[in-house]
Amino acid sequence: MKKLFALVVAVSSSYFVFSQDSTVVNLPADTIPETIDSLPIKDPNDLIDETERENKQKAKLNLQQLALANRSKDHLLIQVGYDNWANKNDSINTTGLSRSFSMYLMFDFPFKTNPHLSIAVGAGVSTSNIYFKDTYIDIAGRQGNRLTFNNVSSTDHFKKYKLLTTYLEAPVEFRYLVNPDRPKKSLKFAAGVKAGLLVGAGTKGKNLLNGSGQNINSLIQKEKSKRYFNTARIGGLARIGYGNVSLFGTYQLNQFIKEGFGPDVRPYSIGLTLSGL
């Protein structure tokens, strides 16, 4: 009996001890919010549409980034064009298919924020051949301190006669690519300027004729002089094309012949470009 009584007392004491470890804290009434804000419930279809749009934008961005990463930064640009002079006077009798040839190595730098746009800089060489009929150009200044274009149709003259100029050039282009992820199947636009340094100028006559147009001999005559030409030139340029082929146009902005030493003619060229961009 005593053992049973001791067991009851022990159980009652343990219950009392464990009940003291658990306390209930009553929060002040003013700390309990009266209402609980809830997030708006969206239509599952709207969530699916938003996810699809985000995935498409990410995919497009990844394609553009991949295109920029794989896009060649340098291109060989080759141009063949028809050349002529603006502001010609009556004493300048050009004829035939005057032409030019240019070749540049261009380095393309796409905009990181917009893969459609890029800046390209380069360097190369450009030559021009302007043909004349019944003309002698006093390129060396033998007839006075001036570049003159003499009509020699009634005296001995060359059947073929041309003025050749050669420049070292540095073009700068601002470019726009319609499809940057497919540059070889995209419309392309470019505009800019190019600076040139004259490294050679001369005339070449071939097949000497008399005043009646009869052949005298197959003489070839060459004369070289940069005396009357501006050694530096600045030109505007523009191109439009698709893929690796484009049409181009250039126009010299400063005087071709030094001021006071000849007519103020401005060379221009129109032709085809073969390039990676």
C-alpha positions as CSV (number, residue, x, y, z in Angstrom):
1,M,0.0,0.0,0.0
2,K,2.8,2.3,0.9
3,K,4.6,1.5,-2.4
4,L,1.4,2.3,-4.4
5,F,1.0,5.6,-2.6
6,A,4.7,6.5,-3.3
7,L,4.2,5.8,-7.0
8,V,1.2,8.1,-7.3
9,V,3.1,10.9,-5.6
10,A,6.1,10.5,-8.0
11,V,3.9,10.6,-11.1
12,S,2.1,13.7,-9.8
13,S,5.4,15.4,-9.1
14,S,6.8,14.8,-12.6
15,Y,3.6,16.1,-14.3
16,F,3.9,19.3,-12.2
17,V,7.6,19.8,-13.1
18,F,7.0,19.3,-16.9
19,S,4.0,21.6,-16.9
20,Q,6.2,24.4,-15.6
21,D,8.4,24.3,-18.7
22,S,5.5,25.2,-21.1
23,T,4.4,28.8,-20.9
24,V,1.7,30.5,-22.9
25,V,2.4,34.2,-23.9
26,N,-0.6,36.3,-24.6
27,L,0.2,39.0,-27.2
28,P,-1.2,42.4,-26.8
29,A,-4.3,42.8,-28.8
30,D,-3.0,45.8,-30.8
31,T,-0.1,43.6,-32.4
32,I,-2.5,41.2,-34.1
33,P,-3.4,42.4,-37.7
34,E,-7.0,42.7,-38.3
35,T,-6.6,41.6,-42.0
36,I,-4.0,39.7,-43.9
37,D,-3.0,40.8,-47.4
38,S,-3.1,38.0,-50.0
39,L,-1.4,37.8,-53.4
40,P,-3.6,38.1,-56.5
41,I,-4.4,34.8,-58.1
42,K,-3.4,34.8,-61.8
43,D,-5.0,32.7,-64.5
44,P,-2.7,29.7,-65.2
45,N,-3.0,30.4,-68.9
46,D,-1.5,33.9,-68.4
47,L,1.4,32.4,-66.5
48,I,2.0,30.0,-69.3
49,D,2.0,32.8,-71.9
50,E,4.4,34.9,-69.8
51,T,6.8,32.0,-69.5
52,E,6.7,31.3,-73.3
53,R,7.4,35.0,-74.0
54,E,10.3,35.0,-71.6
55,N,11.7,31.8,-73.2
56,K,11.4,33.3,-76.7
57,Q,13.2,36.5,-75.6
58,K,16.0,34.5,-74.0
59,A,16.3,32.3,-77.0
60,K,16.5,35.3,-79.3
61,L,19.1,36.9,-77.1
62,N,21.1,33.8,-77.0
63,L,21.0,33.5,-80.8
64,Q,22.2,37.1,-81.2
65,Q,24.9,36.7,-78.6
66,L,26.0,33.5,-80.5
67,A,26.0,35.4,-83.8
68,L,28.1,38.1,-82.3
69,A,30.5,35.6,-80.8
70,N,30.9,33.7,-84.1
71,R,30.8,36.7,-86.5
72,S,34.0,37.4,-88.2
73,K,35.7,40.6,-87.1
74,D,37.7,41.2,-90.2
75,H,36.7,41.2,-93.9
76,L,38.5,41.7,-97.2
77,L,36.6,44.3,-99.2
78,I,37.1,44.6,-102.9
79,Q,35.5,47.3,-105.1
80,V,35.4,47.8,-108.9
81,G,33.7,51.0,-110.1
82,Y,33.0,53.5,-112.8
83,D,34.9,56.8,-112.3
84,N,34.2,60.3,-113.4
85,W,34.6,63.9,-112.4
86,A,31.9,66.3,-111.2
87,N,32.2,70.1,-112.1
88,K,34.0,69.4,-115.4
89,N,34.4,72.3,-117.8
90,D,34.4,72.2,-121.6
91,S,38.2,71.8,-121.8
92,I,38.0,68.4,-120.1
93,N,37.0,65.8,-122.7
94,T,36.7,62.5,-120.8
95,T,35.7,59.4,-122.7
96,G,35.3,55.6,-122.5
97,L,34.9,53.5,-119.5
98,S,37.0,55.2,-116.8
99,R,37.3,52.8,-113.9
100,S,38.7,52.3,-110.4
101,F,39.8,49.4,-108.3
102,S,40.0,49.4,-104.5
103,M,40.9,46.8,-101.9
104,Y,40.7,47.2,-98.1
105,L,41.1,45.0,-95.0
106,M,38.2,46.0,-92.7
107,F,37.8,45.3,-89.0
108,D,34.2,45.2,-87.7
109,F,33.2,46.1,-84.1
110,P,29.5,45.3,-83.4
111,F,27.6,47.2,-80.7
112,K,27.1,45.0,-77.6
113,T,23.8,46.7,-76.9
114,N,22.5,46.3,-80.4
115,P,23.9,43.6,-82.7
116,H,22.3,45.2,-85.8
117,L,24.8,48.1,-85.6
118,S,28.6,48.1,-85.9
119,I,31.5,50.4,-86.7
120,A,34.2,49.2,-89.2
121,V,37.6,50.7,-89.7
122,G,40.2,49.6,-92.2
123,A,43.1,50.3,-94.5
124,G,43.9,49.6,-98.1
125,V,44.8,51.0,-101.6
126,S,42.7,52.6,-104.3
127,T,43.5,53.3,-108.0
128,S,41.7,55.4,-110.6
129,N,42.0,55.5,-114.4
130,I,40.3,58.5,-116.1
131,Y,40.3,58.3,-119.9
132,F,40.5,61.3,-122.3
133,K,39.9,61.8,-126.0
134,D,42.1,64.1,-128.1
135,T,43.7,65.5,-125.0
136,Y,47.1,66.2,-123.6
137,I,47.5,67.0,-119.9
138,D,50.4,69.1,-118.9
139,I,51.0,67.3,-115.7
140,A,54.6,68.5,-115.4
141,G,53.8,72.2,-115.9
142,R,55.9,72.7,-119.0
143,Q,53.4,75.3,-120.4
144,G,53.2,77.4,-117.2
145,N,52.6,76.9,-113.5
146,R,49.2,75.3,-113.9
147,L,47.6,71.9,-114.7
148,T,46.1,72.4,-118.2
149,F,44.0,70.1,-120.4
150,N,44.9,70.8,-124.1
151,N,42.8,69.8,-127.1
152,V,45.3,68.2,-129.6
153,S,42.8,66.7,-132.1
154,S,44.3,68.6,-135.0
155,T,47.9,67.6,-134.2
156,D,49.8,64.5,-133.2
157,H,48.0,62.8,-130.3
158,F,47.5,59.5,-128.6
159,K,44.7,57.1,-129.5
160,K,44.5,56.1,-125.8
161,Y,45.3,58.5,-123.1
162,K,44.5,58.4,-119.4
163,L,45.3,59.9,-116.0
164,L,46.2,57.4,-113.2
165,T,46.2,58.1,-109.5
166,T,46.9,55.8,-106.6
167,Y,46.0,56.4,-102.9
168,L,46.5,54.8,-99.6
169,E,43.2,55.0,-97.8
170,A,41.6,54.4,-94.4
171,P,37.8,54.1,-94.5
172,V,35.5,54.3,-91.5
173,E,31.9,52.8,-91.9
174,F,28.8,52.9,-89.7
175,R,27.0,49.7,-90.6
176,Y,23.5,48.3,-90.1
177,L,22.7,44.6,-90.5
178,V,19.0,43.6,-90.7
179,N,19.6,40.0,-89.6
180,P,22.7,39.9,-87.4
181,D,22.2,36.1,-86.7
182,R,22.4,35.4,-90.5
183,P,24.9,38.0,-92.0
184,K,25.3,36.1,-95.2
185,K,21.5,36.2,-95.9
186,S,20.7,39.7,-94.8
187,L,20.2,43.2,-96.2
188,K,23.1,45.5,-95.3
189,F,23.7,49.2,-95.2
190,A,26.8,51.3,-94.6
191,A,27.8,54.9,-94.7
192,G,30.9,56.8,-93.7
193,V,34.0,58.6,-94.8
194,K,37.5,57.7,-96.0
195,A,40.8,59.5,-95.8
196,G,43.4,59.1,-98.5
197,L,47.0,59.9,-99.2
198,L,48.2,60.3,-102.8
199,V,51.2,58.1,-103.5
200,G,51.3,58.4,-107.3
201,A,49.9,60.4,-110.2
202,G,50.7,60.2,-113.9
203,T,49.5,60.1,-117.5
204,K,49.9,57.4,-120.0
205,G,49.5,57.7,-123.8
206,K,49.5,54.8,-126.2
207,N,49.5,54.5,-130.1
208,L,50.5,57.9,-131.6
209,L,48.2,59.3,-134.3
210,N,48.6,62.3,-136.6
211,G,46.0,65.1,-137.0
212,S,44.1,63.1,-139.5
213,G,43.7,60.2,-137.2
214,Q,46.2,58.0,-139.0
215,N,48.6,55.8,-137.0
216,I,52.2,57.0,-136.7
217,N,53.6,54.3,-134.4
218,S,52.8,52.3,-131.3
219,L,54.7,54.7,-129.0
220,I,53.9,54.6,-125.3
221,Q,54.5,57.8,-123.3
222,K,54.4,58.1,-119.5
223,E,54.7,61.2,-117.4
224,K,54.6,61.3,-113.6
225,S,54.0,64.2,-111.2
226,K,52.0,64.9,-108.1
227,R,52.8,68.6,-108.3
228,Y,49.3,69.9,-108.9
229,F,47.2,67.4,-107.0
230,N,46.2,67.6,-103.3
231,T,48.1,64.9,-101.5
232,A,45.3,64.4,-99.0
233,R,41.7,63.7,-99.8
234,I,38.5,63.1,-97.8
235,G,35.6,61.3,-99.4
236,G,32.1,60.3,-98.4
237,L,30.9,56.7,-99.0
238,A,27.8,54.7,-98.9
239,R,26.9,51.0,-99.6
240,I,23.7,48.9,-99.8
241,G,23.6,45.2,-100.5
242,Y,22.6,41.7,-99.7
243,G,24.9,39.0,-98.5
244,N,28.4,39.4,-99.8
245,V,27.6,41.7,-102.7
246,S,26.7,45.4,-102.5
247,L,26.5,48.6,-104.6
248,F,28.7,51.5,-103.5
249,G,29.2,55.1,-104.2
250,T,32.0,57.5,-103.2
251,Y,32.4,61.3,-103.7
252,Q,35.5,63.4,-103.0
253,L,34.6,66.2,-100.6
254,N,37.8,68.3,-100.9
255,Q,39.4,69.6,-104.1
256,F,41.2,67.1,-106.3
257,I,43.5,69.7,-107.9
258,K,45.2,72.3,-105.7
259,E,43.3,75.5,-105.5
260,G,44.4,78.0,-108.2
261,F,46.3,75.4,-110.2
262,G,43.4,73.9,-112.2
263,P,39.6,73.4,-112.3
264,D,37.8,72.4,-109.2
265,V,36.8,68.9,-110.3
266,R,35.5,66.3,-107.7
267,P,36.0,62.6,-108.5
268,Y,33.3,60.2,-107.8
269,S,32.8,56.4,-108.3
270,I,29.9,54.0,-108.6
271,G,30.3,50.3,-108.6
272,L,30.1,46.8,-107.0
273,T,31.6,45.6,-103.7
274,L,32.5,42.1,-102.8
275,S,32.8,41.7,-99.0
276,G,31.9,39.7,-96.0
277,L,29.7,42.7,-94.8
